[in-house]
Amino acid sequence: MTGILEVKNLFCGYDGKPVIKDVSFDIKFGDFLGIVGPNGCGKTTLLRALCGLLPPQSGEIRIKNRKISELSRMELARRIAYVPQLMEPVVGFTVEEMILIGRTPYFDRFGFEGSADHEITKWAIDELKIFKLKHLPVNQLSGGEFQRVAIARALAQQPKILLLDEPISHLDLRFQVKILRLLAKLRRTCTVIATFHDLSIASKFCPKLMLLKGGEMLSYGAPDEVLNQENIWKAFRVKATVRRHPKTKRARYVVIP
């Protein structure tokens, strides 16, 4: 695997005030990075910076040694897909049409979708198991159904880096597991970076974790390195006994009342 994303001394935020403070890391193609931390620690802000929606106040973000500020919106959309935590349905579009929008970065300036775009859209629909929804208006979907459609649209972009903000927050347990297994499988074709609230889920599915607190990176590495008793206390002010799963040997935690 080769390096695909490099972040150096990143400061970014809103109205001139930094939310992310001096964060540096690099990630290889095919990695699955989970970003964890308490509410307000900067998880969403970091994702917005990585996809180019929020310009750095200082520091830099590079994709394969190119600054994202040097890439056009079209070039960036071919490299990065972003699924926000809250996304509004587009009234008047069916599920299939909504997912086909993900192919827009590949259209000619005055062109339309072709057979290849429809094939990739079909593949994304199949991956998310939403074939029965394809002809429904998106504004008639439940929150969990629409979350799956949003992820399918991102897959249709065929990105090299897939960013997801709380991708399982609106899903029931069955589809949480299905989505996480799908994201793990997608490592064959792209790098996945997602934010999570649940430390156990992040530890189980993500080979690499980043722990944020107050916009600063407390720890970065394998789940067993990041989720230890000291780090959990620093980030959440919760005393926890951290144990390893008897089969996977990955960290899991038990909160002490």
N, C-alpha and C positions, 0 to 999 in steps of 0.2 A: 504494500500500500504506500502511496505517496502523499505528501502533504498537500492539502487543498485550501485550508483557511488558516490565516495567521492574524492574530490581534495583538497589537503592541501598545502598552501604556494608554489604554482607551479611557477617555473621559467623555461622557455625554449626558445630556439631560434636557431640561426645559427652562425657558426664560433665563438662560445664562447660568442656571444653577445645576451643578453636576449631580446626577443620580448614580451613574456608574463611575467609579473612581479608580483609575490606574489599574484596569484589568488587562492582563496579558495571558494569552494561551495560544496554542496551535493544535490543529486537529487534522487527522489523516483521512483520506478518502476511504469510505466504508465504516467509519466509526459511528457509534450511537452514543451521543453525549446527553445525559440528563442534567438539567439545571434545577437545583433545589434551593430552598431557603424560605424564611418567613415572609408573610405578606408585606409588600412595600420594599422588598430588598433590592428590586431592580431587574427581576427576571424578564418581564415584558419589555422594559426599556432596552435591555441588552439585545433581545431578538430584533427589535425595531431598528437598532443600529446595524446589526449584522446584515439585514436585508436592504439597507440603504434608505429606509424611511426617516431615519433620524441621523443627521450628520454629526460626526464627532466634534467635540469642542477642542480636543487635542488627541494626539495619538493617531493610529491608523489601523485600517482593516484591509487585508489583502486576500484575494482569491487567486491562487496559483500565481503569486508574485505580482498581481496587478491590483492597484488600489481600486476599491469599489467606486470611488469618486471619479475615476477615469473611464468607467463603463457607462454606456448609454443605458436608458431604461430597458430597451429591448435586449441588450446583451446581458444585463443583470437578471432579467426575467427568464432568460434561458439557462441561467446558472443557479438561481435561488428561487424557491417557492416558499411562501409564508402563509401559514394558516393561523389567523388571530384567534384569540379566545372568544370574542364576540364578533359575529359576522352577520350582516343583515341580508336576508333573501332578496333577490332581485325579482320584483313583481313582474309577471308576464313571461317568465322563463320556466321551461320544464327542467326537470333534473338533468336530463341528457344535454340540453342546451347550456345549462349552467356549467357542466363539466367541460363541454366543448370550448367554453371561454378560456380554459387553461391552455388551449393550443394557440391563442392569439399571438404570442411572441414569435411564432414560426410562420405567420401569414405574411405574404408580400404586402407592400404598402396598400395596394388597391385590390388585393386578392381575397379569395375566400378559402374556406376549409376544403381539403381534398379527401380522398379515400383513406390515406394514411392517418389523417387527423381523426377520422371516424373510427378507425381500427384502434387507435390508442385510447380514445374515449371509451370504447367498448371494453378494452382491457382494464381501465381504471374502474369502470362500473362492476366488472366481474370481481376484481380484487376486493372491493368494498362490499360485495354481496348486496347490491342495491338494484338489481335488474328489475324487480317488481315495482320500483319507484320511478323508473326512467321517464315515464310519460306524465308523471304528476307535476303540477305547478309547485315550485319550491316554497311558495308562501303557505302551502297547505301541510308542510312537513312538521313533525315534532322537532324539538331541539336536538335530540340525539340523532334523528334521521338526517337533519340538515348538517350536523357535524360530520357525518360520514360523507355527505355530498361535498362538503368543503375540502375534505382530505382527498377525495377522488379528483376534484378539480386541480389540486396541487400536484397530484401524481401525473395528471395529463400534461403538465408542463415539462415532464421529464427532467427535473432539475438535478444538478450535481450536489446541491445542498438543500435539504428539506427542513424548514424551521416550523415548529408547531408549539403554540402557546396553550398549555393545558389541554392536550388533544383528547383526553378521556373524561373531562369534567362533566359532560352532559350525557354520558353513556351509562347504560346499566352494566352490571358486572360481566355479563356474557360478552358484550361488545367491547368492553374495556380490554379484556384478554385478547379478543380477536384483533383489535387494532394494534395492540402492543406486539403481538406475534407478527403481524404484517410489517410493522416498522422494523422489527428485528430482521425480517427477511429482505427488506429493501436495502439493507446494508450492502448487498451484492451490486447494487446499481447507483447508490448515492450515499452521501453522508447525512445522518439524521441528528438534529439537535432539537430537544423538546424540554419544556418546563413541566415540573410536577410538584404537587403538594405532598403526595404520599411517598414517604421515604422508602417504605418496604417495596412498593411497586417499582420505583426508580432503581433500587438496588437489584431487584430481580431481573429486570430487562435491559438495563443500561450497563455496558462494560466499563463506562467511564462516567464520572460525576463531577459537577462543579457545585460547590456550596457557597452561596452568597449571603452576606449580612451587611446591611447598610450600604449597598452598592459596591462593597469590596469583596474580593474573592478570598474566602477563608481557607479553602482547600480545593485541590483539583487532582483527580487520579482515579484509581480503582475504587469501587464501593467500599471495600474493607479499609482502605486508607482514609477515605473521606468521612464515612459514617462511624466515627468512634465516639466514645462517651464525652470526651473533651470538646470535640467539634459540635456535637449536638447541643451541649450546654451553652457554648459560646453563641450559637446561632439562634436557638429557640428558648434558652433559659429553662430547659426541661431536663431533669435527671433521667437518664435511661441506662439500662443494662443492654449492651450490644452483644448479640450472639451470632454464631454462624449457622446457616442452614445445614443440617446433617448430611444432605446429599450434594447440594450445589456448592457448599462451603462459602457462600456469599453472606455478607453482613445482613442481619435482620435485627430489629430493635424491639425492646419491650420497655414501655414507659412505666416508671415507678410512680404511683400516686403520691 
